Each structure stands twice: as structure tokens, then as C-alpha cells.
Amino acid sequence: FSDPRIRQAVARAIDRTALAEQALAGSALPASEVFGPAVAWGVQGPAPAPDVEGARALLAQAGHVPDNPLQVRLWAIPTRPELPTLATAVQGMLRDVGIDVQIEIGEYETQEPDLLAGRYDVYLLSRNYLIDVPDAAGALQSDFTCDGSYNLNHYCSPAFDALIATLGTTTDVAARQDVFRRAAQMLVDDVAGVPLVHSQENTVARHVAGYTLDPLSKRLVTPQVAVTG
């Protein structure tokens, strides 16, 4: 996957709308980038459509023709039950373009040493970039900069690092959000991983009025919430 043609082929092969609406029965939104419509700087429009023929052409350019298919292992964890479901759906989509995928379900704790060292092919992970601190700077630094402590993609772009470094002296909210937006687009352009879906917050309530769902799970009880019975 150091070959950008391979990464791009995978990105083009995956139908993210089908993953969200069919594989997960509408419980998620298809992802265009690492953020989503829950935040002002996230992409609000539809996810990119799959391009099966384009994916096959890129694989052929990289030397993976039908009699020499690319073989990869796809790791997933069972902690979130939707991940094995997504893994199976992704396996079928990649098989359609000529990538032979073997799924391995295992516990994160046992996989982590190999994961951090980059000794894996494809890893299906659930990651929330905003739930702890509703500002993306820390997550972008840790997950995508060259020296990031949790850079599982082993992505390293001096241009990206320079962009993220500006956040250290940028205090204007709109300006910070513009950096987040530009950073997310750089990750898409470089295919630093393939965002699949954005999971949705689910709440069950009874005899409650005035409750508004917060996609960041920060504000559960507000002055507007009232018990009705």
C-alpha cells in the first residue's frame, strides 16, 4: 500500500453508500472524509460513487492483473458488532475488482503491537476524532503527522505537517476550521486510509420533551429537556 495506485484502487472499489444504507441498514452515513456533516467543516454532500472499472485499471497499472491478484489480510475487531459486518461487505467489493481479501477477526490487544509497527495489510477501525475534545487539532496531530503517536496509516507528508503546525498559533475558530477542512482534503487526496461510514448516535427516550440529539454526545441534558409523564 505504499503504492498510491493500490490505495486509490481500494478507495474507488468501495461503495460507501451501500455500506451505510444496506450493510448497516441505514444506521450510519457514508463517509467522504474523516469528518462528517455533524461538524461545520465536515463534508455535507454525498460520498463519492464507486468506480469499479477505474479500480481495476489502477490495479492493472500496478501489475495486479486477474492471473496475479493482490492478496491482502483484512483485520477487524469484534468489540463493535458492525465492524465484522463491514469487513464482509468490503471483502466482497474488493473481490469484485480483483483483490483477494482474507478476513481475520481478533482482539485489539493482541493485534496492537503489529498494528503500531505497520505489520498488517488492512485494518478496519472505529475512531472518533471529536468525542473527547471538540477540536480536531489533537487527533490530526496524533493520527496523521509524520511523528504522530497513533499514525496507524504510517502516513508522512511534510506539507500536511506544516499545515497542522499552523494550529499552534491559530486561535480564530473559523480559521482553525478552515485548516481542519484543508487537512481532511489532503488526507483524501493522498488516500491516507479510506473512511467508510460515520456511525450515528442512537437514543431511546420515553416521556421526555425538548430533547435534541447531539451528534458529539456532549450535551445530553439541557434546560429544554423536561419529563412529561
Backbone hydrogen bonds, N-H to C=O, Kabsch-Sander energy under -0.5 kcal/mol:
donor,donor_aa,acceptor,acceptor_aa,energy
6,I,3,D,-1.0
7,R,3,D,-1.6
8,Q,4,P,-2.6
9,A,5,R,-2.1
10,V,6,I,-2.1
11,A,7,R,-2.3
12,R,8,Q,-2.4
13,A,9,A,-1.8
14,I,10,V,-1.2
16,R,14,I,-1.0
19,L,15,D,-1.7
20,A,16,R,-2.2
21,E,17,T,-3.0
22,Q,18,A,-2.2
23,A,18,A,-2.1
24,L,19,L,-1.7
25,A,22,Q,-0.9
26,G,20,A,-1.9
27,S,24,L,-1.8
28,A,20,A,-0.6
29,L,198,H,-2.5
31,A,196,L,-2.5
33,E,35,F,-0.6
39,V,36,G,-1.7
42,G,39,V,-1.3
51,D,12,R,-2.8
55,A,51,D,-2.3
56,R,52,V,-2.4
57,A,53,E,-2.3
58,L,54,G,-2.1
59,L,55,A,-2.2
60,A,56,R,-2.2
61,Q,57,A,-2.2
62,A,58,L,-1.5
63,G,60,A,-1.6
64,H,59,L,-3.0
65,V,63,G,-1.0
68,N,65,V,-2.8
70,L,98,G,-0.8
72,V,70,L,-0.5
72,V,100,D,-2.7
74,L,102,Q,-2.9
75,W,73,R,-0.6
75,W,122,V,-3.0
76,A,104,E,-1.9
77,I,124,L,-0.5
83,L,80,R,-2.0
85,T,81,P,-0.8
86,L,82,E,-2.6
87,A,83,L,-2.7
88,T,84,P,-2.1
89,A,85,T,-1.9
90,V,86,L,-3.0
91,Q,87,A,-2.4
92,G,88,T,-1.7
93,M,89,A,-2.0
94,L,90,V,-2.7
95,R,91,Q,-2.1
96,D,92,G,-1.5
97,V,93,M,-0.6
97,V,94,L,-0.9
98,G,95,R,-1.2
99,I,94,L,-2.5
100,D,70,L,-2.9
100,D,98,G,-0.6
101,V,99,I,-0.8
102,Q,72,V,-2.3
103,I,101,V,-0.5
104,E,74,L,-2.7
106,G,76,A,-2.2
106,G,104,E,-0.5
110,T,107,E,-0.6
111,Q,107,E,-1.4
112,E,108,Y,-2.3
115,L,111,Q,-2.5
116,L,112,E,-3.1
117,A,113,P,-1.5
118,G,114,D,-0.6
118,G,115,L,-1.0
119,R,114,D,-2.6
120,Y,118,G,-1.4
122,V,73,R,-2.0
124,L,75,W,-2.8
125,L,123,Y,-0.7
127,R,125,L,-0.6
129,Y,127,R,-0.6
135,D,133,V,-2.4
140,L,136,A,-2.5
141,Q,137,A,-2.3
142,S,138,G,-2.6
143,D,139,A,-2.4
144,F,140,L,-1.5
145,T,140,L,-0.6
145,T,141,Q,-1.0
148,G,145,T,-2.0
150,Y,142,S,-2.6
151,N,148,G,-1.1
152,L,150,Y,-1.9
154,H,151,N,-1.4
161,D,157,S,-2.6
162,A,158,P,-2.3
163,L,159,A,-1.8
164,I,160,F,-2.5
165,A,161,D,-2.1
166,T,162,A,-0.9
166,T,163,L,-0.8
167,L,164,I,-1.6
168,G,165,A,-1.4
169,T,166,T,-1.3
170,T,167,L,-0.6
171,T,169,T,-0.7
176,R,172,D,-2.3
177,Q,173,V,-2.5
178,D,174,A,-1.8
179,V,175,A,-1.7
180,F,176,R,-2.4
181,R,177,Q,-2.4
182,R,178,D,-2.4
183,A,179,V,-2.8
184,A,180,F,-2.5
185,Q,181,R,-1.8
186,M,182,R,-2.0
187,L,183,A,-2.0
188,V,184,A,-1.7
189,D,185,Q,-2.8
190,D,186,M,-2.3
191,V,187,L,-0.6
191,V,188,V,-0.8
192,A,187,L,-2.4
193,G,191,V,-1.9
198,H,29,L,-3.3
199,S,197,V,-0.6
200,Q,27,S,-1.2
205,A,203,T,-0.5
209,A,226,A,-3.0
217,S,214,D,-2.0
220,L,218,K,-0.7
222,T,220,L,-0.5
225,V,222,T,-1.8
226,A,209,A,-2.6
228,T,207,H,-2.6
229,G,207,H,-0.8
